[in-house]
Amino acid sequence: MLLQLHPVNPQPRNIKTIIECLSDGGVIVYPTDTIYGLGCDISQHKAVERICRIKQVDPAKAQLSFICYDLSDLSNYTKSISTPLYRLLKTLLPGPYTFILPASKLVPKILKSRKDTIGLRIPDNTIARSLVKELGRPILSSSLPGDFAGGKVSQEKPGQGRQPEIHGRDAAAHDRQASAHGRRWEAARQAADDDRHTTDEAKLAAVPLVEEYTDPEMIQEKFGAVVDIVVDGGIGGVLPSTVIDCTGDEPVLIRKGLGAWEPQTD
């Protein structure tokens, strides 16, 4: 099922439909502030296993993360947060970051890594956070299966394809979002054509704009048979979140993604 949600003011009726699906152990594809991802209610063990089967990964090695509504919600799923770390989280969130933190007892065992850690996100995306808020529990956040780093880069910019119909004062906000996606597309295009990048940088920066991973209608065609709902929040981004490991004395950059990152200084 392809279900449209307004990116600024998600329709309550459609939100309710998605929440009922998640509560019943369903699996969805939904937008974030980075790329579209697979999601489920983290308390639904079988749904988590189902996502792992879709991705063809062992749950014990999947390094899964999930989305929280705000910092207060996030604090329930990690152990005590130091003042410097809290300041860092408050500065960067909501935003395109995944923070690896020590997992609290509230984190389902299937989601914990062998080091008893968990990846936590608070995306700057109204749809994703609205779903978490209405569900009352975090939602799993996992990338769509497949080789998103291969294939041909589309010549069509985000925003040129089909978008949910938006009217009135919310149109300006949506235009800003589309413009941001366009800038990400241009960055990915330029990086893909720039062979001066190092190998690691190229793996990230040369992400092609593959329609099967950015256009909800194409996502529905490709993954609709293995998920219950594809949430259409408009054209998705092309870069993943920046991953920061905060389990040691100092934050460590694990993966450079959409979120800017500079070494932290006292």
Secondary structure, DSSP 8 states (H G I E B T S, - for coil): -EEE--SSS--HHHHHHHHHHHHTT--EEE--SSS-EEE-BTT-HHHHHHHHHHHT--GGGS--EEE-SSHHHHGGGBS---HHHHHHHHHH-SSSEEEEEEB-TTS-GGG--TTSEEEEE--S-HHHHHHHHHHTS-EEEEE-SS-TT-S---SS-TTSS------TTHHHHHHHHHHHHHHHHHHHHHHHH-TTS-HHHHHHHT----HHHH-HHHHHHHHTTTSSEEEE-SS--SS--EEEE-SSSS-EEEE--SS-------
